[in-house]
Amino acid sequence: MKYLALLICLIAGTTVFSQTTSDEIFAVVEQMPEYPGGQSKMLEFLSQNISYPKESRKKGEVGMVYVGFVITETGEITSVRTIKGVSTLLDAEAERVIKLMPTWKPGYQDGVPVKVKYVCPINFKLTGLPKKLKTN
């Protein structure tokens, strides 16, 4: 289960050690931002809100889409973009669901809320496909 939690939202980039400014975006901070309710609630949110595009299902498109975003000092999600994609449709769906996320608890550095960048991998896989019908 630990491995799964690590895959859900990975921190991107390198550690920044300097005085905070309003434009600075951190990769690692003393207190990292948190999704409301924690990782399990984030997994629940993603599973309830992702819709597999019909055209992608028809084409059999599967894979991991890595979406980068910034959690602001107020916990808002901004700068959503695909870092590594699978297809135009799956990438767009992954970005759409990240943009739907509620406000997070912001990250803190030196007791001050700061912007923090994240990368969230979203795995698209086809399961439960109907078996081919037998013809007589």
C-alpha positions in Angstrom: 0.0 0.0 0.0 2.9 2.4 0.7 4.1 1.9 -2.9 0.6 2.9 -4.2 0.5 6.0 -2.1 3.9 7.1 -3.4 2.6 6.7 -7.0 -0.4 8.9 -6.5 1.4 12.2 -6.0 5.1 12.5 -6.4 7.0 15.6 -5.7 8.7 17.0 -8.8 12.0 18.8 -9.1 14.7 19.6 -6.6 14.9 21.0 -3.1 15.1 24.8 -3.0 16.9 26.4 0.0 16.4 30.1 0.0 14.4 32.9 1.4 10.8 32.7 0.2 9.4 35.1 -2.3 5.9 35.3 -3.7 7.1 34.0 -7.1 9.2 31.2 -5.8 7.8 27.6 -6.3 9.2 24.9 -4.0 9.6 21.2 -4.7 10.2 20.2 -1.1 9.2 22.2 2.0 9.1 21.6 5.7 5.4 20.9 5.7 4.1 19.6 2.4 0.7 20.4 1.0 -2.1 17.9 1.8 -5.2 16.9 0.0 -8.2 17.3 2.3 -8.7 14.0 4.1 -5.3 12.7 3.0 -4.1 10.3 0.2 -7.0 7.8 0.6 -9.6 10.7 0.0 -7.5 11.8 -3.0 -7.7 8.3 -4.5 -11.4 8.2 -3.9 -11.8 11.6 -5.6 -9.8 10.5 -8.6 -11.7 7.2 -9.0 -15.1 8.9 -8.7 -14.2 11.7 -11.2 -12.2 10.2 -13.9 -14.1 9.2 -17.0 -12.3 7.0 -19.5 -12.8 8.7 -22.9 -15.0 6.5 -25.2 -12.6 7.0 -28.2 -9.6 6.0 -26.1 -11.4 2.8 -25.0 -12.2 2.0 -28.6 -8.6 2.4 -29.5 -7.3 0.5 -26.5 -5.3 3.4 -25.2 -3.8 2.7 -21.8 -0.9 4.0 -19.7 0.2 6.4 -17.1 -0.3 10.2 -17.6 1.9 12.4 -15.4 0.2 15.7 -14.6 2.2 18.5 -13.0 0.6 21.3 -11.0 1.3 23.9 -8.4 -0.4 24.2 -5.0 -0.5 27.9 -4.1 -0.1 29.5 -0.7 -3.9 29.4 -0.4 -4.1 25.7 -1.4 -5.5 26.4 -4.9 -4.3 24.3 -7.9 -2.7 26.2 -10.7 -0.4 25.6 -13.7 -1.9 22.2 -14.6 -0.1 20.5 -17.5 0.8 17.1 -18.7 4.5 16.3 -18.1 4.4 12.9 -19.8 1.3 11.8 -21.6 -0.2 8.8 -23.4 -2.6 10.4 -25.9 -4.4 13.7 -26.4 -7.7 12.4 -25.0 -6.2 10.6 -21.9 -3.9 13.6 -21.2 -6.9 16.0 -21.4 -8.9 13.8 -19.1 -6.1 13.6 -16.5 -5.7 17.4 -16.6 -9.5 17.9 -16.3 -9.8 15.8 -13.1 -6.8 17.5 -11.5 -8.4 20.9 -12.1 -11.6 19.7 -10.4 -9.7 18.9 -7.1 -10.8 20.9 -4.1 -8.5 23.4 -2.3 -5.6 21.7 -0.5 -4.0 22.5 2.8 -1.0 24.6 1.6 2.6 23.8 2.2 4.8 25.7 4.6 8.4 26.8 4.7 9.8 28.6 7.8 6.2 28.9 9.0 5.0 30.7 5.9 2.6 29.2 3.3 4.4 28.8 -0.1 3.8 27.5 -3.6 4.7 23.8 -4.0 4.9 21.9 -7.3 3.6 18.3 -7.6 3.4 15.6 -10.2 0.5 13.2 -10.0 0.5 10.0 -12.1 -2.9 8.8 -13.2 -3.0 5.3 -14.6 -5.5 4.5 -17.3 -6.1 0.8 -17.7 -8.9 -1.1 -19.3 -10.5 -3.7 -17.1 -13.6 -5.7 -17.3 -13.9 -5.7 -21.0 -16.7 -7.8 -22.4 -15.8 -11.2 -23.8 -16.3 -11.8 -27.5 -19.7 -13.2 -28.1 -19.9 -16.7 -29.6 -21.6 -16.9 -33.0 -23.6 -20.0 -34.0 
